[in-house]
Amino acid sequence: MDVNDKTELIYGLTEFNKKSLAKAWAQMQKRMRPEDRNVPFDPDDFGSKLAAQYREMFSGLKASEHLFVTSFAKHRNKDHEQRGIRKLWELYTDNKGYCLQFDEAEIIELLKKERTQRNYAILELGEVRYQFDENDPQTARLLFENEQRLLHEVRLAKPGLGLWPEYNKLMPFAEFAQRMMTYCARHKDPYFEDEREVRILAVPAHEYDLRLLPGPAARKELKLRPDNKRYIELGTDWPGAIEPVRILVGSRASPDLGDVLRLFNRKPEVLTTTFPV
């Protein structure tokens, strides 16, 4: 589903800018002359400039403005496999719906095939994280990049301060923007931790990719729903599709799935859930 408004990225980007601004300000305090340490500094202004630059990168030829997300929930134990996750049953179906379970290896294989046929800036499956671990090497690297780019904005606005970011250690901005989008799309507010979300993240590229192996990758067609929401379909370039390996029937849902099961080549296991309440 299209999340072109980037609402799914707001938490991650906001938290990153907060942490990066704190680190950048600490560096400024070290490098500035004592008489300059009371110079007014507007962190919101510099943060917004960085965010604007970050968004602008994804309007170029190498990527798309569209981030598409498909969400799953990952079990933590055998009971979740057999009966599902209570919060999701109650939040989304009132126990009247159905839980379709897929094989993770089959989803990963689907994404591998998709990459051979279509050109993506990002296409991956990853678990959502609900907190920032600054000791994580990837987190630390992106915080450093963000910090240095914020210092660059300060340097442009206040050249007299004598700041000089570590330009020689920065990755190309296109790579930084792509890593940031992936990272932020995999982080959500801790309030949602009970959802245990796993996501397919897809950012189709604007242009086709002419490559020798495994061959040219065409542009991915964007489709439009009646409500003007954009979406993409994965796995449409070859016959067959991934199918659920198991269907859990909600405790208040109809157990009659005959018509549904006839749609599948592989008959999934069907389990009727029971709950103690």
PASEBA-1860 file (N, C-alpha, C; in nm, 3 decimals):
! residues 277
1> MDVNDKTE> 0.084/-0.118/0.000/0.000/0.000/0.000/0.088/0.124/0.000 ~ 0.046/0.225/-0.070/0.119/0.350/-0.083/0.117/0.427/0.048 ~ 0.235/0.464/0.100/0.241/0.556/0.213/0.320/0.678/0.169 ~ 0.275/0.740/0.061/0.345/0.851/0.000/0.354/0.973/0.091 ~ 0.264/0.984/0.191/0.271/1.096/0.283/0.383/1.081/0.385 ~ 0.451/0.967/0.382/0.566/0.940/0.468/0.530/0.936/0.617 ~ 0.403/0.919/0.652/0.367/0.912/0.793/0.436/0.796/0.862 ~ 0.464/0.688/0.789/0.531/0.574/0.848/0.677/0.605/0.882
9> LIYGLTEF> 0.731/0.714/0.828/0.870/0.749/0.852/0.888/0.857/0.958 ~ 0.778/0.920/1.000/0.789/1.037/1.086/0.857/1.005/1.217 ~ 0.818/0.896/1.282/0.878/0.863/1.413/1.028/0.846/1.399 ~ 1.070/0.762/1.303/1.212/0.736/1.287/1.291/0.861/1.253 ~ 1.240/0.940/1.160/1.313/1.059/1.117/1.319/1.162/1.229 ~ 1.208/1.176/1.304/1.206/1.272/1.414/1.306/1.233/1.522 ~ 1.307/1.106/1.560/1.398/1.061/1.663/1.543/1.076/1.619 ~ 1.569/1.044/1.493/1.705/1.058/1.443/1.751/1.203/1.447
17> NKKSLAKA> 1.663/1.294/1.404/1.702/1.435/1.405/1.725/1.487/1.546 ~ 1.643/1.442/1.641/1.662/1.484/1.780/1.799/1.442/1.830 ~ 1.833/1.315/1.810/1.961/1.264/1.859/2.078/1.328/1.785 ~ 2.061/1.345/1.654/2.169/1.403/1.574/2.191/1.549/1.610 ~ 2.083/1.622/1.635/2.097/1.763/1.674/2.169/1.776/1.807 ~ 2.140/1.686/1.901/2.209/1.690/2.031/2.359/1.665/2.012 ~ 2.394/1.568/1.927/2.534/1.539/1.902/2.602/1.655/1.828 ~ 2.531/1.712/1.730/2.587/1.823/1.654/2.610/1.944/1.743
25> WAQMQKRM> 2.514/1.972/1.832/2.530/2.087/1.921/2.648/2.068/2.015 ~ 2.668/1.944/2.062/2.784/1.916/2.148/2.914/1.941/2.073 ~ 2.920/1.902/1.945/3.038/1.928/1.864/3.059/2.077/1.842 ~ 2.950/2.148/1.821/2.960/2.293/1.801/3.018/2.360/1.925 ~ 2.971/2.315/2.043/3.020/2.375/2.167/3.170/2.353/2.183 ~ 3.221/2.238/2.140/3.363/2.209/2.152/3.447/2.296/2.059 ~ 3.394/2.319/1.940/3.474/2.384/1.835/3.460/2.536/1.834 ~ 3.352/2.588/1.891/3.328/2.732/1.886/3.416/2.806/1.986
33> RPEDRNVP> 3.448/2.929/1.953/3.521/3.013/2.045/3.431/3.047/2.164 ~ 3.488/3.065/2.282/3.406/3.094/2.400/3.310/3.210/2.378 ~ 3.354/3.315/2.308/3.268/3.432/2.288/3.154/3.405/2.190 ~ 3.162/3.291/2.116/3.057/3.260/2.017/2.956/3.157/2.068 ~ 2.974/3.106/2.189/2.890/2.995/2.234/2.746/3.036/2.266 ~ 2.720/3.164/2.271/2.583/3.209/2.294/2.514/3.252/2.164 ~ 2.575/3.218/2.050/2.513/3.251/1.921/2.380/3.177/1.909 ~ 2.271/3.247/1.870/2.140/3.179/1.857/2.148/3.065/1.755
41> FDPDDFGS> 2.088/2.955/1.791/2.086/2.838/1.702/1.945/2.782/1.701 ~ 1.887/2.767/1.583/1.750/2.718/1.568/1.754/2.574/1.519 ~ 1.744/2.474/1.610/1.753/2.334/1.568/1.639/2.293/1.476 ~ 1.521/2.351/1.494/1.409/2.315/1.407/1.436/2.355/1.262 ~ 1.500/2.471/1.244/1.530/2.519/1.109/1.628/2.426/1.039 ~ 1.736/2.390/1.110/1.836/2.303/1.048/1.781/2.162/1.027 ~ 1.700/2.115/1.122/1.641/1.984/1.107/1.547/1.977/0.988 ~ 1.469/2.083/0.967/1.376/2.084/0.854/1.451/2.090/0.722
49> KLAAQYRE> 1.564/2.160/0.719/1.643/2.167/0.596/1.699/2.029/0.560 ~ 1.745/1.957/0.662/1.798/1.823/0.636/1.686/1.730/0.588 ~ 1.570/1.739/0.652/1.457/1.654/0.612/1.415/1.685/0.469 ~ 1.415/1.814/0.433/1.378/1.853/0.296/1.479/1.798/0.196 ~ 1.607/1.806/0.230/1.711/1.753/0.142/1.696/1.602/0.126 ~ 1.666/1.536/0.235/1.646/1.390/0.236/1.528/1.351/0.145 ~ 1.415/1.423/0.156/1.299/1.393/0.073/1.328/1.422/-0.075 ~ 1.400/1.530/-0.099/1.429/1.569/-0.238/1.510/1.463/-0.310
57> MFSGLKAS> 1.596/1.392/-0.236/1.679/1.291/-0.299/1.593/1.184/-0.364 ~ 1.478/1.155/-0.305/1.394/1.047/-0.355/1.298/1.092/-0.464 ~ 1.317/1.214/-0.515/1.238/1.257/-0.630/1.322/1.253/-0.757 ~ 1.446/1.204/-0.743/1.535/1.198/-0.859/1.512/1.074/-0.943 ~ 1.603/1.050/-1.036/1.587/0.939/-1.130/1.610/0.803/-1.066 ~ 1.686/0.797/-0.961/1.725/0.668/-0.906/1.619/0.604/-0.819 ~ 1.522/0.681/-0.776/1.423/0.623/-0.684/1.287/0.682/-0.711 ~ 1.195/0.652/-0.622/1.057/0.695/-0.640/1.012/0.768/-0.516
65> EHLFVTSF> 0.910/0.852/-0.531/0.851/0.918/-0.417/0.767/0.822/-0.334 ~ 0.745/0.702/-0.382/0.648/0.613/-0.321/0.714/0.504/-0.238 ~ 0.680/0.498/-0.112/0.718/0.387/-0.026/0.595/0.299/-0.010 ~ 0.608/0.173/-0.044/0.498/0.078/-0.031/0.530/-0.022/0.079 ~ 0.431/-0.053/0.160/0.451/-0.140/0.276/0.343/-0.248/0.279 ~ 0.385/-0.371/0.300/0.294/-0.482/0.331/0.336/-0.536/0.467 ~ 0.241/-0.548/0.558/0.273/-0.583/0.696/0.226/-0.723/0.734 ~ 0.308/-0.788/0.814/0.276/-0.916/0.875/0.303/-0.903/1.025
73> AKHRNKDH> 0.263/-1.003/1.102/0.298/-1.009/1.244/0.374/-1.139/1.267 ~ 0.479/-1.135/1.345/0.563/-1.253/1.365/0.536/-1.317/1.501 ~ 0.514/-1.448/1.500/0.487/-1.520/1.624/0.614/-1.528/1.708 ~ 0.594/-1.541/1.838/0.706/-1.558/1.930/0.711/-1.696/1.992 ~ 0.603/-1.771/1.980/0.601/-1.904/2.039/0.499/-1.991/1.964 ~ 0.491/-2.117/2.004/0.403/-2.213/1.937/0.256/-2.174/1.951 ~ 0.218/-2.117/2.064/0.079/-2.079/2.085/0.037/-1.970/1.987 ~ 0.126/-1.877/1.957/0.094/-1.773/1.858/0.070/-1.836/1.721
81> EQRGIRKL> 0.147/-1.940/1.689/0.127/-2.009/1.562/-0.009/-2.077/1.556 ~ -0.050/-2.133/1.669/-0.172/-2.213/1.671/-0.298/-2.128/1.692 ~ -0.285/-2.016/1.763/-0.403/-1.936/1.794/-0.393/-1.788/1.755 ~ -0.276/-1.744/1.708/-0.261/-1.605/1.670/-0.227/-1.517/1.788 ~ -0.233/-1.385/1.767/-0.194/-1.287/1.868/-0.318/-1.211/1.915 ~ -0.343/-1.215/2.043/-0.467/-1.161/2.098/-0.492/-1.017/2.055 ~ -0.393/-0.930/2.068/-0.416/-0.788/2.038/-0.461/-0.769/1.895 ~ -0.401/-0.844/1.802/-0.436/-0.828/1.661/-0.576/-0.881/1.633
89> WELYTDNK> -0.613/-0.993/1.697/-0.750/-1.042/1.679/-0.851/-0.935/1.722 ~ -0.827/-0.878/1.838/-0.923/-0.782/1.893/-0.919/-0.648/1.820 ~ -0.799/-0.605/1.783/-0.784/-0.473/1.721/-0.840/-0.468/1.579 ~ -0.818/-0.574/1.503/-0.853/-0.570/1.361/-0.976/-0.652/1.323 ~ -1.014/-0.751/1.402/-1.123/-0.838/1.355/-1.233/-0.861/1.457 ~ -1.216/-0.817/1.582/-1.313/-0.847/1.687/-1.339/-0.997/1.693 ~ -1.235/-1.076/1.667/-1.241/-1.223/1.667/-1.335/-1.281/1.561 ~ -1.374/-1.198/1.464/-1.465/-1.245/1.359/-1.392/-1.273/1.227
97> GYCLQFDE> -1.264/-1.245/1.224/-1.191/-1.257/1.099/-1.105/-1.382/1.089 ~ -1.004/-1.374/1.001/-0.919/-1.488/0.972/-0.773/-1.443/0.969 ~ -0.686/-1.531/1.013/-0.542/-1.503/1.013/-0.476/-1.594/0.910 ~ -0.415/-1.533/0.808/-0.345/-1.609/0.704/-0.196/-1.612/0.738 ~ -0.141/-1.731/0.748/-0.001/-1.747/0.783/0.079/-1.793/0.661 ~ 0.194/-1.727/0.640/0.278/-1.755/0.524/0.414/-1.806/0.569 ~ 0.481/-1.874/0.479/0.616/-1.923/0.503/0.714/-1.810/0.471 ~ 0.797/-1.772/0.569/0.890/-1.661/0.551/0.986/-1.687/0.435
105> AEIIELLK> 1.033/-1.811/0.420/1.127/-1.844/0.312/1.062/-1.822/0.176 ~ 0.933/-1.848/0.164/0.863/-1.828/0.037/0.849/-1.679/0.005 ~ 0.828/-1.597/0.107/0.821/-1.452/0.086/0.955/-1.399/0.039 ~ 1.063/-1.444/0.103/1.197/-1.399/0.063/1.228/-1.441/-0.080 ~ 1.189/-1.562/-0.118/1.210/-1.609/-0.255/1.130/-1.524/-0.353 ~ 1.008/-1.487/-0.315/0.927/-1.399/-0.399/0.998/-1.266/-0.425 ~ 1.058/-1.208/-0.322/1.127/-1.080/-0.338/1.251/-1.096/-0.426 ~ 1.321/-1.209/-0.414/1.437/-1.234/-0.501/1.395/-1.237/-0.647
113> KERTQRNY> 1.286/-1.307/-0.677/1.237/-1.314/-0.814/1.194/-1.175/-0.863 ~ 1.129/-1.101/-0.775/1.081/-0.968/-0.813/1.196/-0.877/-0.853 ~ 1.308/-0.888/-0.781/1.424/-0.803/-0.812/1.484/-0.836/-0.948 ~ 1.472/-0.962/-0.991/1.529/-0.998/-1.121/1.450/-0.941/-1.237 ~ 1.322/-0.910/-1.215/1.235/-0.864/-1.323/1.209/-0.714/-1.321 ~ 1.213/-0.653/-1.201/1.176/-0.513/-1.185/1.285/-0.438/-1.109 ~ 1.293/-0.306/-1.134/1.398/-0.224/-1.076/1.346/-0.151/-0.952 ~ 1.412/-0.177/-0.840/1.372/-0.116/-0.712/1.490/-0.043/-0.649
121> AILELGEV> 1.461/0.069/-0.585/1.562/0.132/-0.499/1.572/0.056/-0.368 ~ 1.456/0.010/-0.318/1.451/-0.070/-0.195/1.348/-0.180/-0.215 ~ 1.383/-0.302/-0.180/1.287/-0.412/-0.176/1.342/-0.514/-0.077 ~ 1.280/-0.523/0.040/1.331/-0.613/0.142/1.223/-0.647/0.244 ~ 1.249/-0.753/0.319/1.163/-0.795/0.429/1.240/-0.774/0.557 ~ 1.180/-0.704/0.653/1.252/-0.679/0.777/1.159/-0.662/0.895 ~ 1.208/-0.703/1.013/1.130/-0.685/1.135/1.132/-0.540/1.179 ~ 1.019/-0.492/1.225/1.009/-0.356/1.276/1.067/-0.351/1.417
129> RYQFDEND> 1.141/-0.246/1.445/1.197/-0.226/1.579/1.123/-0.110/1.646 ~ 1.111/-0.119/1.777/1.031/-0.022/1.850/1.114/0.061/1.948 ~ 1.244/0.061/1.928/1.332/0.148/2.004/1.461/0.168/1.926 ~ 1.533/0.276/1.960/1.659/0.305/1.895/1.774/0.259/1.985 ~ 1.859/0.174/1.931/1.976/0.127/2.002/2.097/0.200/1.946 ~ 2.147/0.298/2.020/2.259/0.378/1.970/2.389/0.298/1.966 ~ 2.391/0.181/2.029/2.510/0.096/2.024/2.511/0.005/1.900 ~ 2.398/-0.001/1.831/2.391/-0.078/1.708/2.479/-0.011/1.602
137> PQTARLLF> 2.568/-0.085/1.535/2.661/-0.023/1.438/2.589/0.055/1.328 ~ 2.478/0.002/1.277/2.405/0.073/1.172/2.348/0.203/1.225 ~ 2.292/0.200/1.344/2.237/0.321/1.405/2.346/0.424/1.425 ~ 2.460/0.380/1.482/2.570/0.471/1.508/2.621/0.535/1.380 ~ 2.628/0.457/1.273/2.677/0.510/1.146/2.584/0.617/1.090 ~ 2.454/0.590/1.094/2.359/0.686/1.040/2.350/0.811/1.127 ~ 2.364/0.795/1.259/2.365/0.912/1.347/2.486/1.001/1.316 ~ 2.601/0.937/1.292/2.720/1.014/1.255/2.697/1.090/1.125
145> ENEQRLLH> 2.641/1.023/1.025/2.612/1.089/0.897/2.518/1.207/0.917 ~ 2.413/1.185/0.993/2.314/1.290/1.016/2.376/1.407/1.090 ~ 2.457/1.375/1.191/2.524/1.479/1.268/2.613/1.566/1.179 ~ 2.692/1.502/1.094/2.783/1.578/1.008/2.707/1.664/0.906 ~ 2.595/1.614/0.858/2.516/1.692/0.762/2.447/1.809/0.830 ~ 2.410/1.791/0.955/2.356/1.904/1.031/2.465/2.009/1.056 ~ 2.586/1.963/1.087/2.697/2.057/1.104/2.725/2.133/0.975 ~ 2.707/2.065/0.861/2.724/2.130/0.732/2.624/2.245/0.716
153> EVRLAKPG> 2.498/2.222/0.756/2.397/2.327/0.746/2.433/2.444/0.837 ~ 2.486/2.415/0.956/2.528/2.521/1.047/2.644/2.599/0.987 ~ 2.737/2.526/0.926/2.853/2.592/0.864/2.809/2.688/0.754 ~ 2.711/2.646/0.673/2.663/2.733/0.566/2.593/2.857/0.622 ~ 2.518/2.839/0.731/2.443/2.951/0.789/2.533/3.043/0.872 ~ 2.634/2.985/0.938/2.723/3.062/1.025/2.868/3.034/0.989 ~ 2.915/3.082/0.874/3.052/3.049/0.831/3.159/3.100/0.927 ~ 3.127/3.202/1.003/3.226/3.258/1.093/3.258/3.173/1.214
161> LGLWPEYN> 3.183/3.067/1.236/3.207/2.984/1.353/3.327/2.891/1.336 ~ 3.372/2.871/1.213/3.488/2.787/1.191/3.462/2.638/1.201 ~ 3.338/2.597/1.182/3.305/2.453/1.185/3.349/2.388/1.054 ~ 3.393/2.265/1.064/3.429/2.190/0.943/3.392/2.043/0.964 ~ 3.277/2.001/0.910/3.235/1.861/0.925/3.336/1.765/0.864 ~ 3.329/1.639/0.901/3.422/1.537/0.852/3.373/1.485/0.717 ~ 3.386/1.571/0.616/3.336/1.539/0.482/3.399/1.413/0.425 ~ 3.525/1.390/0.456/3.596/1.275/0.398/3.542/1.140/0.448
169> KLMPFAEF> 3.463/1.141/0.554/3.409/1.017/0.608/3.263/0.992/0.568 ~ 3.204/1.084/0.492/3.062/1.072/0.458/3.042/0.985/0.335 ~ 2.935/0.909/0.335/2.896/0.831/0.218/2.822/0.922/0.120 ~ 2.811/0.885/-0.008/2.733/0.965/-0.103/2.591/0.986/-0.052 ~ 2.535/1.104/-0.080/2.405/1.135/-0.021/2.297/1.039/-0.070 ~ 2.305/0.991/-0.193/2.205/0.897/-0.243/2.202/0.771/-0.158 ~ 2.321/0.721/-0.121/2.329/0.602/-0.037/2.277/0.632/0.103 ~ 2.313/0.748/0.156/2.266/0.787/0.289/2.114/0.797/0.293
177> AQRMMTYC> 2.054/0.861/0.191/1.909/0.878/0.188/1.838/0.744/0.181 ~ 1.892/0.654/0.101/1.831/0.522/0.087/1.839/0.445/0.218 ~ 1.955/0.450/0.283/1.970/0.380/0.411/1.877/0.441/0.517 ~ 1.864/0.574/0.515/1.778/0.639/0.612/1.632/0.600/0.592 ~ 1.588/0.596/0.466/1.449/0.559/0.441/1.422/0.417/0.490 ~ 1.513/0.326/0.457/1.496/0.188/0.502/1.495/0.179/0.653 ~ 1.588/0.248/0.716/1.599/0.242/0.862/1.475/0.300/0.929 ~ 1.432/0.417/0.883/1.316/0.481/0.945/1.188/0.402/0.921
185> ARHKDPYF> 1.177/0.339/0.804/1.058/0.260/0.775/1.052/0.133/0.859 ~ 1.162/0.096/0.920/1.166/-0.025/1.004/1.156/0.008/1.152 ~ 1.128/0.135/1.185/1.114/0.174/1.324/0.979/0.241/1.346 ~ 0.915/0.203/1.455/0.787/0.262/1.491/0.787/0.299/1.639 ~ 0.693/0.383/1.675/0.675/0.425/1.814/0.658/0.301/1.903 ~ 0.722/0.298/2.021/0.710/0.182/2.111/0.566/0.148/2.149 ~ 0.475/0.241/2.133/0.334/0.215/2.163/0.280/0.096/2.084 ~ 0.336/0.072/1.965/0.286/-0.033/1.876/0.361/-0.165/1.891
193> EDEREVRI> 0.442/-0.180/1.994/0.529/-0.297/2.004/0.452/-0.428/2.005 ~ 0.333/-0.431/2.064/0.256/-0.554/2.071/0.216/-0.609/1.935 ~ 0.225/-0.526/1.830/0.188/-0.573/1.697/0.293/-0.665/1.635 ~ 0.418/-0.659/1.684/0.525/-0.750/1.639/0.534/-0.754/1.487 ~ 0.541/-0.638/1.428/0.527/-0.625/1.283/0.653/-0.664/1.206 ~ 0.632/-0.730/1.095/0.736/-0.756/0.994/0.685/-0.696/0.865 ~ 0.771/-0.625/0.793/0.727/-0.551/0.675/0.803/-0.587/0.549 ~ 0.729/-0.590/0.439/0.793/-0.579/0.308/0.800/-0.431/0.277
201> LAVPAHEY> 0.920/-0.380/0.252/0.941/-0.241/0.214/0.976/-0.236/0.066 ~ 0.905/-0.156/-0.010/0.930/-0.147/-0.154/0.929/-0.003/-0.199 ~ 1.037/0.038/-0.264/1.045/0.169/-0.328/1.084/0.145/-0.473 ~ 0.988/0.142/-0.565/1.022/0.120/-0.707/1.104/0.235/-0.763 ~ 1.199/0.202/-0.848/1.279/0.304/-0.915/1.201/0.363/-1.032 ~ 1.233/0.489/-1.064/1.165/0.555/-1.175/1.204/0.495/-1.311 ~ 1.329/0.453/-1.324/1.381/0.409/-1.452/1.405/0.258/-1.454 ~ 1.406/0.201/-1.573/1.446/0.061/-1.585/1.598/0.052/-1.567
209> DLRLLPGP> 1.647/-0.066/-1.535/1.789/-0.087/-1.513/1.842/-0.182/-1.619 ~ 1.931/-0.132/-1.703/1.989/-0.215/-1.809/2.114/-0.283/-1.754 ~ 2.102/-0.412/-1.724/2.213/-0.487/-1.666/2.232/-0.618/-1.742 ~ 2.354/-0.669/-1.737/2.384/-0.792/-1.811/2.327/-0.915/-1.742 ~ 2.351/-0.926/-1.612/2.302/-1.040/-1.535/2.221/-0.989/-1.417 ~ 2.105/-1.043/-1.395/2.035/-1.150/-1.467/1.955/-1.100/-1.587 ~ 1.978/-0.978/-1.632/1.908/-0.921/-1.745/1.841/-0.790/-1.708 ~ 1.788/-0.717/-1.808/1.725/-0.587/-1.783/1.611/-0.599/-1.682
217> AARKELKL> 1.598/-0.497/-1.596/1.490/-0.492/-1.499/1.398/-0.374/-1.534 ~ 1.274/-0.403/-1.563/1.180/-0.301/-1.609/1.129/-0.217/-1.491 ~ 1.069/-0.104/-1.524/1.003/-0.023/-1.422/0.884/-0.099/-1.365 ~ 0.855/-0.078/-1.239/0.739/-0.139/-1.176/0.617/-0.050/-1.198 ~ 0.511/-0.110/-1.248/0.390/-0.033/-1.275/0.318/-0.001/-1.144 ~ 0.282/0.126/-1.126/0.203/0.169/-1.012/0.056/0.164/-1.051 ~ -0.026/0.109/-0.964/-0.168/0.098/-0.992/-0.247/0.188/-0.898 ~ -0.371/0.219/-0.937/-0.452/0.314/-0.862/-0.585/0.253/-0.823
225> RPDNKRYI> -0.616/0.263/-0.695/-0.745/0.215/-0.645/-0.851/0.323/-0.665 ~ -0.979/0.287/-0.651/-1.086/0.388/-0.665/-1.072/0.504/-0.567 ~ -1.012/0.481/-0.450/-0.994/0.590/-0.353/-0.865/0.668/-0.376 ~ -0.801/0.645/-0.493/-0.679/0.716/-0.535/-0.554/0.674/-0.456 ~ -0.563/0.568/-0.380/-0.444/0.513/-0.317/-0.368/0.429/-0.419 ~ -0.236/0.454/-0.427/-0.154/0.375/-0.520/-0.110/0.244/-0.454 ~ -0.085/0.145/-0.539/-0.037/0.018/-0.488/0.043/-0.052/-0.598 ~ 0.119/-0.154/-0.559/0.192/-0.237/-0.655/0.158/-0.383/-0.626
233> ELGTDWPG> 0.174/-0.466/-0.728/0.151/-0.610/-0.713/0.284/-0.681/-0.732 ~ 0.323/-0.760/-0.634/0.447/-0.837/-0.641/0.421/-0.974/-0.702 ~ 0.515/-1.021/-0.783/0.508/-1.156/-0.837/0.418/-1.172/-0.957 ~ 0.390/-1.064/-1.029/0.299/-1.072/-1.145/0.372/-1.108/-1.274 ~ 0.504/-1.123/-1.269/0.580/-1.151/-1.392/0.605/-1.299/-1.416 ~ 0.549/-1.385/-1.332/0.562/-1.528/-1.351/0.436/-1.596/-1.297 ~ 0.406/-1.715/-1.346/0.284/-1.783/-1.300/0.293/-1.827/-1.155 ~ 0.177/-1.833/-1.092/0.173/-1.876/-0.954/0.201/-1.763/-0.858
241> AIEPVRIL> 0.171/-1.783/-0.733/0.192/-1.683/-0.630/0.208/-1.754/-0.496 ~ 0.259/-1.683/-0.397/0.269/-1.745/-0.266/0.128/-1.761/-0.208 ~ 0.110/-1.869/-0.138/-0.019/-1.899/-0.078/-0.001/-1.927/0.071 ~ -0.103/-1.904/0.151/-0.090/-1.930/0.295/-0.069/-2.078/0.322 ~ 0.011/-2.105/0.424/0.031/-2.244/0.466/-0.070/-2.283/0.574 ~ -0.129/-2.183/0.639/-0.226/-2.210/0.743/-0.324/-2.093/0.752 ~ -0.450/-2.124/0.781/-0.551/-2.022/0.805/-0.611/-2.046/0.943 ~ -0.604/-1.944/1.028/-0.667/-1.952/1.159/-0.804/-1.885/1.150
249> VGSRASPD> -0.905/-1.953/1.198/-1.041/-1.902/1.194/-1.073/-1.839/1.329 ~ -1.111/-1.712/1.328/-1.144/-1.643/1.452/-1.256/-1.714/1.528 ~ -1.255/-1.699/1.660/-1.352/-1.771/1.743/-1.496/-1.730/1.715 ~ -1.516/-1.613/1.652/-1.652/-1.567/1.622/-1.675/-1.561/1.471 ~ -1.585/-1.624/1.393/-1.596/-1.621/1.247/-1.660/-1.749/1.194 ~ -1.714/-1.742/1.073/-1.772/-1.860/1.011/-1.663/-1.960/0.976 ~ -1.681/-2.087/1.011/-1.580/-2.188/0.978/-1.592/-2.241/0.835 ~ -1.691/-2.196/0.760/-1.713/-2.245/0.624/-1.621/-2.172/0.527
257> LGDVLRLF> -1.511/-2.236/0.489/-1.412/-2.175/0.399/-1.404/-2.250/0.266 ~ -1.506/-2.326/0.233/-1.500/-2.406/0.111/-1.470/-2.324/-0.013 ~ -1.540/-2.214/-0.034/-1.519/-2.131/-0.152/-1.379/-2.070/-0.153 ~ -1.331/-2.033/-0.038/-1.197/-1.973/-0.029/-1.089/-2.076/-0.059 ~ -1.100/-2.194/-0.002/-0.997/-2.296/-0.019/-0.984/-2.341/-0.164 ~ -1.093/-2.330/-0.240/-1.086/-2.368/-0.381/-1.003/-2.271/-0.464 ~ -0.971/-2.157/-0.409/-0.889/-2.058/-0.480/-0.741/-2.095/-0.478 ~ -0.701/-2.185/-0.388/-0.561/-2.216/-0.370/-0.524/-2.349/-0.437
265> NRKPEVLT> -0.403/-2.353/-0.494/-0.350/-2.477/-0.547/-0.305/-2.569/-0.434 ~ -0.245/-2.509/-0.332/-0.201/-2.583/-0.215/-0.304/-2.561/-0.105 ~ -0.362/-2.666/-0.058/-0.465/-2.651/0.045/-0.401/-2.620/0.180 ~ -0.424/-2.502/0.233/-0.364/-2.468/0.362/-0.432/-2.541/0.477 ~ -0.357/-2.559/0.583/-0.414/-2.615/0.705/-0.512/-2.513/0.763 ~ -0.624/-2.559/0.812/-0.724/-2.469/0.871/-0.743/-2.507/1.017 ~ -0.725/-2.408/1.107/-0.742/-2.429/1.250/-0.844/-2.330/1.303 ~ -0.939/-2.379/1.380/-1.036/-2.292/1.446/-0.982/-2.257/1.583
273> TTFPV> -0.970/-2.127/1.610/-0.910/-2.082/1.735/-1.009/-2.091/1.851 ~ -0.955/-2.112/1.968/-1.034/-2.109/2.090/-0.960/-2.023/2.191 ~ -1.035/-1.941/2.261/-0.976/-1.851/2.360/-1.042/-1.874/2.496 ~ -0.971/-1.845/2.606/-1.028/-1.868/2.739/-1.131/-1.766/2.783 ~ -1.159/-1.665/2.699/-1.260/-1.563/2.735/-1.360/-1.553/2.622
END
